C-alpha cells in the first residue's frame, strides 16, 4: 500500500530534518544523496525543495507554545490570476483537495484534521485569488499543471501571505550567477532581505536593475550612514532561500567558510564560473595599482587559486591580518580580464587603466606633498581621508565637550546624527567614534577639525589596525615618506631595509619594527594617508 503523501515523506523536501537547512553544496558533497544527479542536471528544477522546508511545518511560538500556529502563512503562495488553469481546477475539486491537504499537513504544528475546515479555508483562498504552494503539491493533476507552465515560462511567480510578489528564475544564467558572486562578496542575508553594499552608486543602481530583471522586485537603495557607500535592499523571503540554497550563504554577514558554489565546479555548469568570480571580484577586488583579491575565507582563496590555474593566470598568495589575498602578476592581467572581467562601472575603468600601463617596471616615487591637501592653517586636511576611520580615545573627549557645553546626550546625539545608544558607547569608551562623527562635533562646536585634533592630542587612528598619523607636514616626515609607497588595497611597500630608517618610520607612525622589516605592511589608514597627501611620479 502506497502511503499518503505528507510533509513527513515528501521526496521533494530536501531537508532531512527540521533542524538543519540543506543547501546544494551539502547535496553535491554527499555521493549517496538521491537528489544529486537530478540537481546536477538543473539545480533549480526542484523549486519546491528549496522554497519550502520541513521547519516551516513544525516551528511553534517559543514564547506562547499554546498559541495557534499559522503554518500556511509561512509558505510561498501562488497568485491564481497568473495560473488560471489551477484556479479553475481548485474550484472543481474542493472536497478532494481539502482531504489531500488535511493528509499532507497531518502531524504538523497545524493540528486541523477537519476536512470541512480545510474546504472553508480553500474557499477563502479562492476569494483572495491566492493559494499556498504546498496545497497544490498535494494533488498530482494540479502539480502537473503548475510544472508544465513553470517549465514553459522558465520561472515561478509567487508571493507572501502579505501579497509581496516576486519571481523565482528556474534556469541558471550568467546574470544570476554574477549576482550570487556579488552577494557572497559584498552582501548578507537576513530572513526576508538580501543586503548588498558598495561604494559606487552606479554599481548599486546596476544591481538594482539586475535584481528587477531576475526577480521582478524593485530593490530599495539607501545611502550609508557615513555618506560614502550605498545599500541595496532586495525584499523577498524566497529570494533569500534561493541564494542560500545555491551558495550556502547563511543568514548573517560574511563567514569564514565561504566557498565557491559546488555546482560551478561540475559539468555542465563550469562555463558559469567566470560570472561568479566576476561578481566576487567586483565586490572584493581592487584594481587601483594591481589586481588584488582579498578574503577572510581560506576555502574561497583555495577555490580561486584552482580557477586561476585552470585559466593559466599567474599569481601569488599572501597572508593578511584578516585572511589572505591573491595578487595577479602583470603578465596575466589580460587573461584575467578575458576570463573573469568586470561589470562594475568604476572597477572596470580601473582594470582597463591597468591593462594600458607600460611594462617597463615603473614605480611611483614620492615627490612631495600633493596640492590642495592643506587647510588654511597649514594642517593636513583630514576631511579628505576615509571618514569611517576611527579615532582612538576620542569618545572621552566627546563626553567632556558635552558636559562643558551643558547639553544632554539626547540632544547631542541628534546634533551628530547618532542614536542615543551609539553616543553612549562612544562616551563609555566601548567604541571609538569615526572621523565623520568628530567632524560633525567640530561643526557643532564651531571649531576647526585639525586644530581640535591637535589641542586634544587625537593622533591615533584605526582602520584595519592602529596607527599614529601626523597632523602637519614636516621636513622629517617628507624624508621618511620617500621610503613608503602606497600599493593596492590596504598595502604599503617599504622601500628600504636600513634599520635606522625603519626605526624612524616605526617611531613616526607608531608601527612595529618587525612588521616594517617584512618590506610590506597592511595598514589601510597609512595607505590612505600616503595616497591622499603624497604626490608620486613615475620613475624606473
Secondary structure, 3 states (H helix, E strand, C coil): CCCCCCCCCCCCCCCCCCCCCCCHHHHHCCCCCCCHHHHHHCCCCCHHHHHCCCHHHHCCCCCCCCCCCCCHHHCCEEEHHHCHHHHHHHHHCHHHHHHHHHHHCCCCCCCCCCHHHHHHHHHHHHHHCEEEHHHHHCCHHHHHHHHHHHHHHCEEEEECCCCCEEEEECCCCHHHHHHHHHHHHHEEECCCEEEEEECCHHHHHHHHHHHHHHHCCCCEEEECCCCCCEEEEEECHHHHHHHHHHHCCCEECCCCCCCCCHHHHCCCCHHHHHHHHHHHHHHHEECCCCCEEEECCHHHHHHHHHHHHHHCCCEEEEEECCEEEEEECHHHHHHHHHHCCCCCHHHHHHHHHHHCCCCCCCEEEEEEECCCCECCCCEECHHHCCCCCEECCHHHHHHHHHHHCCCCHHHHHHHHCCCHHHHHHHHCCCCCCEHHHHHHHHHHHCCCHHHHHHHCCCCEEECCCEEECCCECCHHHHHHHCCEEECCCCEEEECCCCHHHHHHHHHHHCCCHHHHCCCEEECHHHHHHHHHHEEEEEEC
